[in-house]
């Protein structure tokens, strides 16, 4: 019985860790995209592919120092 309780506890702990890691990464990604767009480095173009699905081409310009 202890084995089952320990297994369930570890699974729940792992699920919570994954949730918070995903949430933090998502928020950081959104923030980065907004900053890149505001600085004019993020350019995108939407189009329909051969199957009619909506697609997006994303181009991130390098920082002026990196050119």
N, C-alpha and C positions, 0 to 999 in steps of 0.2 A: 504494500500500500504506500509506503514511503517513496518508493521509486516513481509511482504514478504522480504523486503530489509534487515531487521534485521536478519531474519532466514537465508537468503543466506550468509550474512556476517559471522554469527556464524559457519555455515557449512564450509565455506572457511577457516576460522581461525582454526577450528578443523582439517581440512585436512592438512593444513600446519604444525600444531603441530605434527600430526601423522607421516608425511613424515620425519621431522627432527629427531624425536625420533627414528624411525626405522633406519634411516641412521646412527645415532650415535651408536645405539646398534649393528648394523651389523659391523661397523668398529671396535668396541671394541671386538666383538666376533672373528673377523679375526685376530686381533692383539694377543689376548689371545691364539688362536690356534697355531699361528706361534711360540710364545714364549714357549708354552708347548712342541711343537714338537722339537724345538731347544734344550730344556733342557732334552729331552729324556723321558718326562712324558706322552706324547701322543702317544698311540699305536693304530693302526687300522688294520682291516682285512676286505677285501671285498670278497663277495661270492654271489652266486645266490640262491634265496629262492625257495620254492616249485613251484612257478608259473613262474620261470625263470627271475624274476626281480632282478636287481643288488641291493645289500644291503651292508651296512657297519657296522661293529661292532667297536665301539670306546671304548677304555679303558684309563682312566686317572689315572696314578699312584699318590698316595698321596705324599705330601711333606715329606721329611725325618723326620722333627720335629713332624709330625702328626702320625707317625707309632707307 
